[in-house]
Amino acid sequence: MIAHLFFALTASELGLSPTILALIVFSSIVFIVGFAKSSRENEYKKLMDSFIQRKEDSV
């Protein structure tokens, strides 16, 4: 088992079922993708451009 190379205990010895392992992996992937997406949307340059554009629109 590949996991045996990285951990001293196997998943079954830790009490983790395949369902729980799949949930952990899925949640990790969703978190990483969501974090990357929100970071890209909240870039400093994009925020500053939007503030400058709003200021020009109000004048």
LUMPA-417094 format. One line per 2 residues: number of its first residue (from 0); for each residue x, y, z of N, C-alpha, C, O. Coordinates in Angstrom, 1 decimal. Layout:
# residues N
NUM) X:Y:Z:X:Y:Z:X:Y:Z:X:Y:Z  ...
END
This chain:
# residues 59
0) 0.8:-1.2:0.0:0.0:0.0:0.0:0.9:1.2:0.0:1.9:1.3:0.7  0.5:2.2:-0.8:1.3:3.4:-1.0:1.3:4.2:0.3:2.3:4.8:0.7
2) 0.2:4.3:1.0:0.1:5.1:2.2:1.0:4.5:3.3:1.5:5.3:4.2  1.3:3.2:3.2:2.2:2.6:4.2:3.6:3.2:4.1:4.4:3.2:5.1
4) 4.0:3.7:3.0:5.3:4.3:2.8:5.4:5.7:3.5:6.5:6.1:3.9  4.3:6.4:3.7:4.3:7.7:4.2:3.9:7.8:5.7:4.3:8.8:6.3
6) 3.2:6.8:6.2:2.7:6.9:7.6:3.1:5.7:8.3:3.3:4.6:7.8  3.3:5.8:9.6:3.7:4.7:10.5:2.5:3.8:10.7:2.6:2.6:10.9
8) 1.3:4.4:10.6:0.0:3.6:10.8:-0.8:3.6:9.5:-0.8:4.6:8.8  -1.4:2.5:9.2:-2.3:2.5:8.0:-3.6:3.2:8.3:-3.9:3.5:9.5
10) -4.3:3.5:7.3:-5.6:4.2:7.5:-6.6:3.4:8.3:-7.3:3.9:9.2  -6.6:2.1:8.1:-7.5:1.2:8.9:-7.1:1.2:10.4:-8.0:1.1:11.3
12) -5.8:1.3:10.6:-5.3:1.3:12.0:-5.7:2.6:12.7:-5.9:2.7:13.9  -5.8:3.7:11.9:-6.2:5.0:12.4:-7.7:5.1:12.6:-8.2:6.0:13.2
14) -8.5:4.1:12.0:-9.9:4.1:12.1:-10.6:4.9:11.0:-11.7:5.4:11.2  -9.9:5.1:9.9:-10.4:5.8:8.8:-10.9:4.9:7.7:-10.2:4.1:7.2
16) -12.2:5.0:7.5:-12.8:4.2:6.4:-12.5:4.8:5.1:-12.2:6.0:5.0  -12.7:4.0:4.0:-12.5:4.6:2.7:-13.4:5.8:2.4:-13.1:6.7:1.7
18) -14.6:5.8:3.0:-15.6:6.9:2.8:-15.0:8.2:3.4:-15.1:9.2:2.8  -14.5:8.0:4.6:-13.9:9.2:5.3:-12.7:9.7:4.6:-12.5:10.9:4.5
20) -11.8:8.8:4.1:-10.7:9.2:3.3:-11.1:9.9:2.1:-10.4:10.9:1.7  -12.1:9.4:1.4:-12.5:10.1:0.2:-13.1:11.5:0.5:-12.8:12.4:-0.3
22) -13.8:11.6:1.6:-14.3:12.9:2.0:-13.2:13.9:2.4:-13.3:15.1:2.0  -12.2:13.4:3.0:-11.0:14.3:3.3:-10.3:14.8:2.1:-10.0:15.9:1.9
24) -10.1:13.9:1.1:-9.5:14.2:-0.1:-10.3:15.2:-0.9:-9.8:16.2:-1.4  -11.6:14.9:-1.0:-12.5:15.8:-1.7:-12.6:17.2:-1.1:-12.5:18.2:-1.8
26) -12.7:17.3:0.2:-12.7:18.5:0.9:-11.4:19.3:0.7:-11.4:20.5:0.6  -10.3:18.6:0.7:-9.0:19.3:0.5:-8.9:19.9:-0.9:-8.5:21.0:-1.0
28) -9.4:19.2:-1.9:-9.3:19.7:-3.2:-10.3:20.9:-3.4:-9.9:21.9:-4.0  -11.5:20.8:-2.8:-12.4:21.9:-2.9:-11.8:23.1:-2.2:-12.0:24.3:-2.7
30) -11.2:23.0:-1.1:-10.6:24.1:-0.4:-9.5:24.7:-1.2:-9.4:26.0:-1.3  -8.6:23.9:-1.8:-7.5:24.5:-2.5:-8.0:25.2:-3.8:-7.5:26.3:-4.1
32) -8.9:24.6:-4.5:-9.5:25.3:-5.7:-10.2:26.6:-5.3:-10.0:27.6:-6.0  -11.0:26.5:-4.3:-11.7:27.7:-3.8:-10.8:28.8:-3.4:-11.0:30.0:-3.6
34) -9.7:28.5:-2.7:-8.8:29.4:-2.2:-8.1:30.1:-3.4:-7.9:31.3:-3.4  -7.6:29.3:-4.3:-7.0:29.8:-5.5:-7.9:30.8:-6.3:-7.5:31.8:-6.8
36) -9.2:30.4:-6.4:-10.1:31.2:-7.2:-10.4:32.5:-6.5:-10.4:33.6:-7.1  -10.6:32.5:-5.2:-10.8:33.7:-4.5:-9.6:34.6:-4.4:-9.7:35.8:-4.4
38) -8.4:34.0:-4.4:-7.2:34.8:-4.4:-7.0:35.5:-5.7:-6.6:36.7:-5.7  -7.3:34.9:-6.8:-7.2:35.5:-8.1:-8.2:36.6:-8.2:-7.9:37.6:-8.9
40) -9.4:36.4:-7.7:-10.5:37.5:-7.8:-10.2:38.7:-7.0:-10.7:39.8:-7.3  -9.4:38.5:-5.9:-9.2:39.6:-5.0:-7.8:40.2:-5.1:-7.2:40.7:-4.1
42) -7.2:40.1:-6.3:-5.9:40.6:-6.4:-5.9:42.1:-6.2:-6.9:42.8:-6.4  -4.8:42.6:-5.7:-4.7:44.0:-5.4:-4.9:44.9:-6.6:-5.6:45.9:-6.5
44) -4.3:44.5:-7.7:-4.4:45.4:-8.9:-5.9:45.5:-9.4:-6.3:46.5:-9.7  -6.6:44.4:-9.3:-8.0:44.4:-9.7:-8.8:45.3:-8.8:-9.7:46.0:-9.2
46) -8.5:45.2:-7.5:-9.2:46.0:-6.6:-8.9:47.5:-6.8:-9.9:48.4:-6.8  -7.7:47.8:-7.0:-7.3:49.2:-7.2:-7.9:49.7:-8.6:-8.4:50.9:-8.6
48) -7.9:48.9:-9.6:-8.5:49.3:-10.9:-10.0:49.6:-10.7:-10.5:50.6:-11.3  -10.7:48.8:-9.9:-12.1:49.0:-9.7:-12.4:50.3:-8.9:-13.3:51.0:-9.2
50) -11.5:50.6:-7.9:-11.7:51.9:-7.2:-11.4:53.1:-8.1:-12.1:54.1:-8.0  -10.4:53.0:-8.9:-10.1:54.1:-9.8:-11.3:54.3:-10.8:-11.7:55.4:-11.1
52) -11.8:53.2:-11.3:-12.9:53.3:-12.3:-14.1:53.9:-11.6:-14.8:54.7:-12.2  -14.4:53.5:-10.4:-15.6:54.1:-9.7:-15.4:55.6:-9.5:-16.4:56.4:-9.6
54) -14.2:56.0:-9.1:-13.9:57.4:-8.9:-14.1:58.2:-10.2:-14.7:59.3:-10.1  -13.7:57.7:-11.3:-13.8:58.3:-12.6:-15.3:58.4:-13.0:-15.8:59.4:-13.6
56) -16.1:57.3:-12.7:-17.5:57.3:-13.0:-18.3:58.3:-12.2:-19.3:58.8:-12.7  -17.9:58.6:-11.0:-18.6:59.5:-10.2:-18.3:61.0:-10.5:-19.1:61.9:-10.1
58) -17.2:61.2:-11.2:-16.9:62.6:-11.6:-17.6:63.1:-12.7:-17.4:64.3:-13.2
END
